[in-house]
Amino acid sequence: MVKQDDFGVEQFMDKYETNITNNMGETCSESISISQLIDLIYDNNDAVDVTHKDAQRTKIIDAVLNSKLTYGHIRGSPELKSAISVLYNQDSPLVPITEENIVITNGAIGGNFLTFYSIVNPNDKIIVVSPTYQQLSSVPGVFSQSQDNIIPFKLDFDQGFLPDLDLLQQLIKKHFPKLLVINNPNNPTGVVWKDEIIREIVSICQEKDIWIMCDEVYRPLYHSIEEKDKPKSIVNYGYNKTISTGSASKAFSLAGLRIGWIVTRNNALINDLFSKRDYNTISISMIDDILATFALQNYKIILRRNFELCLNNLEELEKFIINSDGLFSWVKPNGGTTCFIKINIKNVDTFKLCSDLAEHGTLCVPGEVFDNNQGFVRIGFGNSGTDIVNGISQLDKWVRKLPTQEPN
Ligand SMILES: Cc1ncc(COP(=O)(O)O)c(C=O)c1O
């Protein structure tokens, strides 16, 4: 049997998520129903005449209800792929992304898995940013046949969770990795690595012929970053050994559709991904395909709603940090839906704290499940305002009740 560590963050969320009042564990922008999706889009779409809105709604509902449930387009419908390509061509690359560059998967989690399954061979060394979503280090560890082959590229709170590129070069020199795995915007920190940083990373890897995979599942939730600093997708920096993964879950509030994708300009990899995918996917759900196409064709409307949600919740979080008199500190996130809050108490057992809080109705995730970052808690701020405001007040109450308050 394949040996693999338990997936800490998913197990923690699974254990508590269904009995929670204040959900700050959630990392999706507040999810919506199909009915809300249709209303959101038609109520905000100036291109659709008021008198035609009902007819448009009926068209979508009919498509869902009346489509014969075959396997559908094995590789994903051309309409879906075209809508996804638009998300990448917003970067205005010299050569646009086309449907040929896209592989449709079951969520970004499926895209990440398929990428590692295709790229990582036994004994390959892989550098993986840390902290990040555990899948990104654990799965390549399985395919390379030892977790010792996974080299963490550590980010530091005191450096604003930005990468130390000298350190990256040292790691490359020492380990000769096949692949660098990053996550931008990052889960759990919510920090976006800006355009100039990504440009440098690409140049470092290109010089050494190293693949770069960037989990971009929180793209394009760049709600707090200047236009000039916004990074492009990793596939739009002119280097062909780059891979982006993404999905409809986080920025577009549709995790229940389980639609994700891999984008790469590398034709050999595309062929390999599809040939591996035949063994574990066949096709994604036709219904998901129809609804995701509709949503992504109107993605700007969904994104506008989610920017507002994130920015309002961030304002509350910022007040909370400022008023905590140094008990809590953070690197204010500039993208995504998560932040990694530091509790400034010596040796604070954040796993126990988060477990106790969860037993009492408030969910946030302990730093221990992100490469053992004890002393931090991850807060998802894309959920409803009530969850966040009540959740942080509970967090504050529980932290102030801890037996020791000795600062670290
Ligand atoms: C960084 C990252 N990648 C991938 C995923 C998986 O997302 P999904 O499969 O819903 O697209 C998550 C979910 O939390 C995530 O945080």
The ligand as an SDF file (V2000), in Angstrom:
LIG
                    3D

 16 16  0  0  0  0  0  0  0  0999 V2000
   -3.7250   25.8470   -2.5560 C   0  0  0  0  0  0  0  0  0  0  0  0
   -4.8800   24.9440   -2.8460 C   0  0  0  0  0  0  0  0  0  0  0  0
   -4.8310   24.1690   -3.9350 N   0  0  0  0  0  0  0  0  0  0  0  0
   -5.8440   23.3570   -4.2600 C   0  0  0  0  0  0  0  0  0  0  0  0
   -6.9710   23.2720   -3.4700 C   0  0  0  0  0  0  0  0  0  0  0  0
   -8.0770   22.3660   -3.8890 C   0  0  0  0  0  0  0  0  0  0  0  0
   -9.1550   23.1230   -4.4090 O   0  0  0  0  0  0  0  0  0  0  0  0
  -10.2350   22.5640   -5.4090 P   0  0  0  0  0  0  0  0  0  0  0  0
   -9.9510   21.1460   -5.6570 O   0  0  0  0  0  0  0  0  0  0  0  0
  -11.5530   22.7840   -4.7550 O   0  0  0  0  0  0  0  0  0  0  0  0
  -10.1190   23.3690   -6.6570 O   0  0  0  0  0  0  0  0  0  0  0  0
   -7.0560   24.0470   -2.3070 C   0  0  0  0  0  0  0  0  0  0  0  0
   -8.2230   23.9390   -1.4100 C   0  0  0  0  0  0  0  0  0  0  0  0
   -8.2510   24.4270   -0.3150 O   0  0  0  0  0  0  0  0  0  0  0  0
   -5.9890   24.9230   -2.0090 C   0  0  0  0  0  0  0  0  0  0  0  0
   -6.0290   25.7210   -0.9410 O   0  0  0  0  0  0  0  0  0  0  0  0
  1  2  1  0
  2  3  1  0
  2 15  2  0
  3  4  2  0
  4  5  1  0
  5  6  1  0
  5 12  2  0
  6  7  1  0
  7  8  1  0
  8  9  2  0
  8 10  1  0
  8 11  1  0
 12 13  1  0
 12 15  1  0
 13 14  2  0
 15 16  1  0
M  END
$$$$
